[in-house]
Amino acid sequence: MHTFVKKSGIHWGWWIVLVSFIANFMIFGARHAFGVFVLPISEELGWSRGQISSVFTVMMIVHGLGSIPFGRWTDKYSPHLTMSIAALIGFAGYALASAAQYLWQIFLTYGLFFGIGQAGIYVPSATTVRRWFDKKVGLAMGLTVAAIGAGGFFLAPFTKVLIEQAGWRYAFLITGLLGLITVVPTSFLVMRSDPAAAGLQPYGYNGEAKNEKENGITHYRDVFRQPCYWLISLSFGLAVTGVYTVSTHIVALARHIGFSDATGTMALGLIAVSSFLGRIVMGFCSDYIGCSRALRIALSTEVLAGVILFFVNTPLELMIFSVIIGFGYGSFVPLFPALIGEMFGNKDLSFIFGIANSFTGVGAGLGTLAAGVIFDVFHSYFYALVMILACFAASLILAFTVKGEY
């Protein structure tokens, strides 16, 4: 590794960023595409939107709760093991979903197996990148999670084309195989837990050893005694709940308003591409204005989007909404792990952030299910939109609990 870094002139941390980008591009791109599957699966197998949404709910809960052990295993072993194993399970499950004939089979392959893949890729990649950088942390985190938006932007339309040309089963199969081919080998070969384990220093290292005791944090139990940790975790969970409820139902919502499925798919793609821009822009800005200030700006954008959604009546207005909510989403995603790292240090960071990330999985899963049930009961998304706005507003309020210069 030393020889390669010396010859290439590229710090190994940037290779960590690249592989993390690839992994998150595939796993989150596949997840964002679920909204495109809702209607064709419902029409072929006769399942209600509430039933299909419950599959996504299970996947998100597995992702959220699975973040805890995967975070712990990443701290104890290495991200190259946790990520490659998780990718193998997750994308194999995605491919196997193509053969589902009964609801329980989708629950098993997509809900359980793909959920495990989600848990074992995002938390290890985000926290590993954080460990490899002392400077340009915001930019590195922004580039890493920009893959979430980029994956959604490319894979949602790609999935739509596959469904139109070959059916939803082939869409599951082809995407799953692509994930296996690209993510498993690159994660195993490149990801390493931290610079010290590889005999290197973090990018931007200035020769000063970090003192993990500065905030009185010597063990992860010290973090769990801090009220601000739980408030920030809840803020993260609520923000993601709002976004994923929108992204899962936006194609169906567009049809309900009177737009075509193509319009809904385009809106989903715009959320993804604008989130890509948000991750880069706000990740870069956070290096200068601080994570907490950048986070409040990002969450304020989400509240604005939640208000606008009530007044969408034309395709153009839906596109404007998609750009705003996507930019805000992309802006806040890299800030939470970076902020937690700044507040509590890198020791046991994967485990600490894994627990925080569990709020997002459980919240987004339940929010998506609730929106589907609300539509089935009221034949309207109005109360679901109220729920989405409430999530964004509460998340913003909780973000103001962060004190100090972060």
N, C-alpha and C positions, 0 to 999 in steps of 0.2 A: 504493500500500500504506500509506504514511504517513497519507493522508487517511482511508482506511477504518478503520485502527486508532484514529485520533483520534476519529472519529465514533462508532464502535461501542463504544469504551472497553474492547475486548477485545484483549489482546496477541496478536500474530500467532502466537506459539508455541502458543496454545491451538487455533487453527485448524489448525495442523500436527498437533496431537494428534488432532483430530476426523477429519481425512482419513486419518491413519495408522490410526485405529480402523476406519474404513470398509473400508480396503484389507485389513487383517489379518482383519477379521470375515469377509470374503468368501473370501479365499484359504485361511485356516486352517479356516474352517467347511467349505469344500469338501474339504479334506484330511482332517479328522476324520471326515467322512461316508464315507470309503472303507471303513471296517469294515462299513457297512451294505450295500455292494455285493458283498462277498466271496461270500456264499452264493448270491444270485440269479445272478451271473455264472457261478459254478461249476456251478450246476444247469442253466443254459441251454446253456452252451458246453462243458461237460464237463471243465473245467480243474480240477486239484487245488489245494488251498489253498497248497501250496508254489509252484506256478506263478503264482497270483494274487498271493501275497505278494512274488514276485520283481518284479512290476510296481511295487509300492509301494517296493521296495528301489531300483530304478533311479531312481524319482522322487526319493527321499530323497538318493541319491548325487548326482544332478544338482543338486538344491537345495543340498546341502552344498558341492560343488566350485564350483558357479556363484556361491556367495556371495563367493568371492574376487575374480573379475573385476568383479562388480557392485559390490562394495565399493570397488574401485579406481576404477571409472567414476564412482561417486557422489562420491568425493573430487575427481576431476578435472573432472567436468562439473556435473551437478546432479541431485538426486533426482527432480525433476519429469520429467526425461527417462527416467532408468533405471526409475522405478516405472511410468510410463504405458506404456512399451514392453514391460516385463516383464508387466504386466497384460494387454496385448493378446495377447501370445504365450500366456500361461498359460491364460487363460479361453477363448481360441479353441481351444486344445488340449483343454480339458475338454469343450467342446461337441462337438468332432469325435470324441471318444471314444464318443459315442452311436452312431456308424456302424460301430464295430469288429466285424469278423467273425472275425478271426484274432488270435492272441496278439501278433504283432509290431506290429499296429496299435494295440493298447492300450499297448504299450511306447513307441511313437512319440508318440501324442497325450497320454496321461496321464503316462507315465514321463519323456519328454524335454520336451515343450512345457510341461506343467503344472509340472514341476520347475523349468524356467527361470523361470516366473512366481513360484514360491515364493522363489527366490533373489533376484529383483529387487525384491521388495516388503518382506520382513521386515528385512533388514539395512539398506537405505537408510532405512526409516521409523524403526527403533529408534535408529539413530545420529543421524539428523537431529533427532529430538525431544531427544536428549541435548544436542545443540549449542545448542538454543534456550532452555535453562533453566540458570540458575545456582542458583536456589532451587526448592524443590518438585520436585526431580529425580525422587525416588522415586515421588511421586504421578503426575507426568506419564508416567513410564515405565510405571507400573502401569496407568493408564488406557489407554495405547496398546496394551499387550499383553493387557489384559483382553478385547480383541476376539477373541483366540484362543479363549478359553473361551466367550465369548458366541456366537461364530460356530458353534462345535461344538454348543452347547446348542440353538440354533435350527435349524441346517441339517441336523444328523443326523436328528432326527425329521421335518423337512420332506422330506428325501430319502427316508426310510422311507415316508412317505405317498405321495410321487410314484411310488415303485417299486410299491407296492401298487395304486395306481389306474391307472398308465399304463405301468409297466415301468421297468427300470433305464436303458434308452436315453434315455427322455424326461427322467429325473432328471439325467443328465449334460448334456443339451442345455439344459434350462431354467436350471440353476444356472450353466452357462457363460455364457449370454446375460445373466443378471442381473449377473454379475461384469463383463462388458464394459461394460454400461450405467452401472454405479455407480462403478467404480474408475478406469477409464481417464481420463475427463474431470476428475474431482475431483483426481486426482494431478497431472495436467498443469497445472491452473490454480492450485493452492494450494502445493504443496511447493516449498520453497526451501532451498538448502544450509545456510545459516547466517545469523544476524542481520546480520552485517557485509555480506554480499553483498546484503542487502535494505535496507541503510542504517539498520538498527535495532540495538537492544541486546538481549541475552538477558533473559528474564523473571527479575526479581530482581537485575539487575545493580546492583552497589554502587559503580561508578565506578572499580574497581581492575582493571587489565589482568591477565589470567592469565599466569603465567610457565610456559611449557611446559618450561623447563629445570630445574624444581625437582627432578625425580627423575632428572636426567641424560638426559632423553628429548628429543632434537632431531630424530630421524628414526625412521621405522618400523623400521629395522634395529636401532635401540637396543632397541626393545621385544622383537624376536625373539631378542635375546641374553639376555633375562631368563628364567630357569627357571620363575619363578612364573607367567609368561604361559602357558606350555605346560601347566603343571599345572592351571591354572584352565580352560583350553580343554578339556583332557581330562575334567575334572570335569563341565563343561557337557555334553560329548558323551555321557558315560556316563549322566547323569541323564535326558537326553532319550531316549536309547536305551531305557531301562527304561519310560518313560511311553508312548512310541509303539508299543512292542511290545505293551503292554497294550491300548491304545486300538484298534489294528488288529485284534486277535484277540479282543476281549472278547465280541462277539456270538457268534462261533463257540465260544469257551470256555464261555459261558453255556449254549449248546445241549449241549455235551459233558458238562457237569455234570448236565444234566437240566432246565434252565430253558427257557422259551419264548424265541423271537427277540425278542418285545416286551420281555421282561425284560432281555435283553442290550442292546437299544437304549436302554432307560431308564437302564441303568448307564452307557452311553456318554454320554448326555445329562447325567447327574449329574456325571461327571468334568468335563465342559465348564463347567457352571454353578458348581460348587465352585471350579474353577480361576479363574473370573471373580472370585469373592469373594477368593480368595487373592492375586490380582494387586493388587486395590485395598487390601486390608488390609495385606499385607506391603510393598507399595510405599509406603504411608503410614508404616508403622512404621520402615522403613529410613531415613527422613529423620531419625529420632530415635535409633535404636540402631545405625545404621551398616549398610552393605551386607554386610560380611563376617559379622557376627553374625546378621543376618537370614537370610543364605544358609545358615548351618549349621543354623538352626532349620528352615528349609524342607526341607533334604535329610534331616534326622532324621525328618521326617514321612513322607518317601518310603520310608525304611528300614522304618518301622513298617507302612506299607501293604504293603510287600513281604512282611513276615512274616504279616500277616493273611490275605493271599491264599491261603496254604496251607491255611487252616482254613475257607474259605467252603463252606458246605453248604446254605444257604437263600437265597432271594432277598433277604431283609432284610440278611443278612451281606454279600451282594454289593453292595448299595446303600451300606452303611457303608464298605466298602472303597473304593468309587468316590468317595465324598465326601472321604475322607482323602487318597487319591492325587491327586485333582483339586486339592484345596486346596494340597497341597505343590507340585504342578506349577505351579500358578498363582503361587505364592509365589516360586519360584526363577527363573522365566523373565525378569522385568524386572530382576532383580538382577545377572545376569551382564554385560549391556552397560553398566549403570550402574557396576558395580564396575570394569570394564575402563577406562571413561572416567575414573573417579576415580584409578585407579592410574597411567594412562599419558597422560592429557590428551586433548584433542579433535583434535589434529593427526593427519591420516590415520586418523581413528577408524573410518570405514566399512571401509577396507581391513583394519585390524587386527582389528576385530570380525568381518569377513567370513571371515577365516582361522579364527578361533575357532569361528565358526558352522559351518564345514565339518566339524568334528568331530561335530556333532549330526546332520547329514545322512547322512554315511557310516555313523556308528554306528547310528542309528535304522534306516537301510535294511538293514544287515546283520543287526541284531537281529531285525527283523520277518521277514526271510527265514529266519533260523535257527529261529525259533519255528515257522514253517510247515513247514519240513523236519523238525523234531523231531516234530511231530504226524504227518506222513505216515509217518515211520519207526516211531515207537513207539505211534502211535494214542493218545497221551496228551500233556498239556501240562506234566507234572510237571517235566521237565528244563528246559523253557522258563521255568517259575516260578523255578527255582534261578538261572538266568541273569539274570532280571530283578532278583532280590534282590541278586545279586552286583554288578550295575551300580550300584544305589542305594548299597550299602555302600562301594564303591570311590570313588564320587563324593563321598560325605560325608568320607571320609578325606582325599582330595585337597583339599577345601575348607579344611581346617585348615592348609594350607601357606601361606595368605595371612597375611602379617605386617604389622604397622603398624595405624594407625587409619584404617580404611576402612569 
